C-alpha cells in the first residue's frame, strides 16, 4: 500500500510539473518585438542587444522574436521613448540622461563624480534605490528592466588639450538633451550645445561643435577619432543605459512572457557590463593608435571641477527630492565601504 501511495504521489508530481510547463508554454504567444538602439551593431550596445534577442527566442521556445534595429534607425533616444509611451514601438535601450524630461528622478544618475568606480555603480544601480528610481518610469508609460553600462564619460575636442579648468572656456561642446549636462558644462565654462547623438558625428565634422563627451567605447565605435584630435580622461560622470519596454505593451503580456523578457534582460546586463569593461582599456589604446592625443586631467583640477559644480549638485538634489538624494548618497557610501 505504501509503495502504491509513493508511486501515485510521484506520478501526480510529474503530472503537475508537466501541466505547469504546458500552461507556461500556452501563456507564451508568437510575438515580434522591435528593439531600438542608437549605436551600430558592432558596438557593445549592438552585441548585448544580439545576446538579448537570442535569450528571448531560446527561453520562449522560438515564439518571441526580437527584431534588433540599431544605428538610431528608429530615431533618437527621445523619439524612441515617445514611441514606447505611445505604444508604437515595443522596446529600446538608451541613456538614462535623456529620460530626465519624462521622469525627473533619473537626473540623479547625472550627478558629476557620483561614483569612483564601476563596482560602486553596480551595487547602487542594482540595489533598492536603483529599482526605486526605475519604478518611477511606470507612471509615465515606460517599464525599466535593467541598467546596462555606457561607462565613465571623457572629453574630446578638436581645439586643444584640457589640462586645467580654464581650458574648457569657450569650447563648443555637444551635450545630451538634458539640463544637468547643460548646466554642468556651462558652469565649467564651455559653450554647451544640446544635440541628439544621431547628429553628433556630422556636427563634429562640420565644426558646428568643437567637442563632445562619451565613454571610450562609444568614441571608438562611432569613429569620433576621425574628427577629434584631443581626448582628456576626466571620468566626470558614470553613464548608465537602461533597457525599456512600452508599458502599454508590457501590460498586454502574460506573466510568463514578462519573465522571459526580464530574465533575458538580466543576462544581457551581465554580459554587456563585462563586455564593455573588457573593451574599455583596449578602446583607449586603439584611440591612441588612431592618432588621438590623450592626457589625464590632474587630480587637483578634477577637484576644482567638483567644487565648481557644487551648485549643480544642489540643484539636482532639489529637483529629484532631498529624500532620494540622501538615499543615493547613503547607498554610495555603503558601497564604498564594502557593506
N, C-alpha and C positions, 0 to 999 in steps of 0.2 A: 504493500500500500504506500509506504514511504517513497519507494522507488518510483511508483506511478506519479505520486504528487510532485516529486522533484522534476520528473520528465515533463509533466504538464506545465509546471511553472517556467521551466526553461523554454518550452515551446511558446508559451504566452509572451515571454520576454522577447524572443526573436520576432514574434509577430508584431509586437508593439514597436520595436525598433524599425522593422521593415515598413510598418504603417507610417511612422513618423518621417522616414525618408521619402516615402511616396507623397505624403502631404506636402513636405518641403518642396519636392520636385514639381508638384502641381501648382504650388504658390509662385513658381518662377516662370514667367511668360517670355516669349520671344520679344526682344527689345533692341532697338538701335539707339545708342547713346552718343550724342555729339559732344566731344570733349575738346574745348578750345584752349590753346596756349599761345604765348607770344613769341617764344624763341623758335629756332629751327629744329628739325628732327634729330640732328646730330648733337644737339646741346644736352646738358644734364637734364634739363626740363623735358626734352624730347625722349630721352632714354627712359626716364621714370614714367612718363605717360605710356610708353610702349609696354613696360612691365605691368602697369596698372591694367591696361587693356587685356593683356594675356591672363592675368589673375582673375579678372571678372569673367572672361569666357570659360576658363577652366572650372571655376567654382560654380558656375551656373549650368554646367553641362553643355556649353555651347549656345545656350539660349540668349544670353545677354551679350551683345557685341558693342564694343566701344569704338567709335569712329574718331580717331585722333586727328585733329586739324590744327597744325602749327603755323608758325610764321605770321601770327596775327591775321590769318585769312578770314577769321570770323569777326575781326575788329580789335580795337584796343581793349585793355582790361575793363575800362569804364563801360565801353559799348557792350562787351560780353556780360558784364554784371547786370546791366539793364535788360539784356535778352533773357538772362536767367530769371530775373524778377518777374518779367512778363510771361515766362513760360515758353518762349520761342527757342530756347536752347537748354540742353539738359545739364551740362557740366562744364567746368573750366578750372584752370589753376592760374593764379595771378598774385600780384603783390598785395599784401595787407594794406600798404600805404594808400592804394587807390580806392580803398573801401571807406576811408575816413569820412567822405561826404555822405555815406549811407549810414554808417554806424560809427559815431564819434569815438567810442571806446577803442577802436582799432588804432587810434593815434598813439596809444601807449607804447606800441612796438617801434615807433619812430623816434623815441627818446634818444638823443645823442649820447653815445658812450654808456648805454644801459648795461650791456653785457661785456665782460672781459674776454670770454671765450665761448666756443660753441657748446661745450658741456653745460655751462650755466643756462644757455638759451634752451637747450633740450629739456632740462629739468623744469624750467618755468613754463615753457610753451605746452609741454605735455602734461603738466600738472593741473590742479584745480583752477588756478587763476587763468591759465591759458584757455581752458574749457569754458570758463565763465565769460571771457571776452568773446569767444567764438559763438557761444549760445545767443548772444545779443543779436546776431545776424538774422535769426529766425523771425524776429519781429518785423524785419524789412523784406522778407521773401526769399532769403537765402539760407542754406544749411551748410555749415562748415564741417568737414570731415576730419581733416588733419592739417598740420602745418608741415610744409616742406622747407628746405633751406635754400635761400638765394645766396646768402653769405654776408660777410663783412664788406661794407662798401668802401671803395677807394676812389681817389680823384684822378681824372685825366684831363689834359687840356693841350692846346696847340700853341700857347703863348710862352710859358716859362715854367721852370720847376717851382713848386710851392715848398719852400723851406721854412717859412715863418708866416704868421697870421697875416701880415701886411701884403704878402704875395697874392692873396685872394682878391685884393682890391681891383674892382672893375672887370674881372673875368666874367664873360657872359656864359653862365653855367646852366645847362639844361637840368631841370629837376622834375620829379614826378608831379602830377597834378594834385598837390597835397599842401595844405597851408603850413604844416610843420616844417616840411622841407623848404618851402619858400621862405618862411620866417628865419629858419636856421641859417641859410646861406646868405640871406640879406644881412643878417646880424654879423656874419663873418666878413662882410664887405663885398661879396660877389654880386653881380647883376643876375639874379635868379630868374630863369625863363621856364615856365611850365610847358612841357610838350609830351604828347604820347610817345611811348617807346618806339612805336612803329614808324615815327617820323624822325627819329634821332639820327640815324646814320646820314641821311640826306642833309639834315641841319648842320651836322659837323662838317660834312664835305663842302657845303656851300658857304661855310663860315657864318651861318645865321647865329650859331652859338660857338663859343670857343672850347667848351669842355662839358664834361658830364661826370657822374659818379655811379659806379656799379662794382660788383664783385669781379675778381679776376676772370672767372669762368665766362661771365657774360661779355666782358671786354674782349676776350679771345674769340668766343664763338660768333660774336657779332662783327668781328673784324674791325673794331674801332682803331686798332693799331695802324690801319691804312690811312686814317685821317687825324690821328692824335700822336703827338711826339712825347709828351711828358706824363709819367704816372707817379703819383705820390701816394705812398702807403699811409693811410690815415686811420683806417678801421673805425670810422666815425659813427657808423650805425650798423647793427646787425639786422639784416633784412630777411624776414620770412616770406615765403609764398604760402598760399592757402588753397586747398582743394575744396571747391564749392559745388553744390548741387542746387538747382532750382527747387524752392520749397513746393511750388505747385507740382513739379514732377515727383519729388520725394514723397509727398503725401499720397500720391497715387500708386506708390509701390507697396508690395506686401512686405511684411517683416522679414521674410526670407530674402527678398530682393535687396532690401536695405542692408541686411547683414552682409550680403555678397559685396556690395559697394564699400561698406565700411571696412571690412576685413582686407579687401584688396587695397584700399587707400592706406591702411596701416603698413602693409607690406611694401607699398611703393614709397612711403615716407622713410622707412628704414633703409631701403635701397638707395633712395635719392640722396639722403644725407651722407651716407658712406661714399657714394659715387662723387658727390660734389666736393667733399673734403679731400678725397684722394686726387681729384683733378686740380684742386686749387694751387698747390705748390708747383705742379707741372705747368699749369697755365701761366703762372708768374714767370717761370723760366722761359717758356715759349714766347711770351711778350717781350722779354729782354732780347731773345733771339731774333724777333721780328724788327728790332731796332728801337724799341721804346726806351727812353731814358728813365730809369727808376730811382727814386730816392725815398727814404723813410722819414716821415715827419718826426723831428726830435721830440722827446717826451715833454720837454719844457714847453714847446709850442702847442702840443696836444693839450696840456694843462691850461694854457692860455685860452685855447678854444673852449674848453669845458667851462671856464669861468665866464667867458663872453656869452655863453649860451644859457646861463643860469636863468635869465628872464624867460627864455623859450621853454625851459623845463617847468617853470612856474605856471606858464600859460597852458602847457599840456596837462598839468595836474588839475588846474581849474576847469579845463574843458572835459576831461574824462571823469572827473569827480575825485575828491580827496581820498575817499574810501578805496577806490580802485588803485589810485596812485600808491597808497600805503601798502595795499595788498601785494602789488607787484614789487615794490622796493623790499618788502619783507621776504617775498619768495626768492628774490635775487640774493639777498643777504644769507638766507638759509642755504641756497645752492652754493654760494661762495664759501660757506663754512663747511660744506660737505655733509649737511644734515638731511 
